[in-house]
Amino acid sequence: MAVGPGMYDLWCTRVREETGATGVILIVFGGSIGTGFSMQAPPDLTLATPAILRQVADQIEADHAEGQL
């Protein structure tokens, strides 16, 4: 979740700590406790996240359109 712990918060914490990252978004599809996401980031990155996710979505769609997926 963007605010408060999400379904996969323990794993999100592990990734953030082990990578030394400032922020992490973890999206899980069909995981052991279901599909969900967790996010840990400071406020400035949290506010930037919608634009970042839009860029990711645009790139996925572009890759698909180019036959790369």
C-alpha positions in Angstrom: 0.0 0.0 0.0 1.1 3.6 -0.5 0.2 4.4 3.1 0.6 1.8 5.8 1.7 -1.8 5.4 0.6 -3.8 2.4 0.1 -7.6 1.9 3.8 -8.1 1.1 5.3 -5.6 3.5 7.7 -8.0 5.1 9.2 -8.9 1.7 9.2 -5.2 0.7 11.2 -4.4 3.8 13.7 -7.2 3.1 14.3 -5.9 -0.5 14.6 -2.3 0.6 17.1 -3.2 3.4 19.1 -5.7 1.4 19.5 -3.4 -1.6 20.0 -0.2 0.4 17.2 1.4 -1.6 15.5 4.6 -0.7 12.1 3.2 -1.8 10.6 0.0 -3.1 7.4 -1.0 -4.8 6.7 -4.7 -4.8 4.0 -6.0 -7.0 3.2 -9.7 -6.7 1.0 -11.6 -9.1 -0.5 -14.9 -7.8 1.8 -15.1 -4.8 1.5 -17.4 -1.8 -0.9 -15.0 -0.1 -2.5 -13.7 -3.2 -2.0 -10.9 -5.6 -1.1 -7.6 -4.0 1.5 -4.9 -3.6 3.5 -3.1 -0.9 5.4 0.1 -1.1 7.9 1.8 1.2 9.2 5.2 0.2 9.6 8.7 1.6 6.9 11.2 0.8 8.6 12.7 -2.2 8.9 9.4 -3.9 5.4 8.4 -3.0 4.1 11.5 -4.7 6.2 10.8 -7.8 5.0 7.2 -8.0 2.0 7.7 -10.2 4.1 9.3 -12.9 6.8 6.6 -12.6 4.2 3.9 -12.9 2.7 5.6 -16.0 6.1 5.6 -17.6 6.5 1.9 -16.8 3.1 1.2 -18.3 3.9 3.2 -21.4 7.1 1.2 -21.9 5.4 -2.1 -21.5 2.8 -1.1 -24.1 5.5 0.2 -26.4 7.4 -3.1 -26.0 4.2 -5.0 -26.8 3.5 -2.9 -29.9 7.0 -3.6 -31.1 6.5 -7.3 -30.7 9.0 -7.6 -27.9 6.5 -9.2 -25.5 
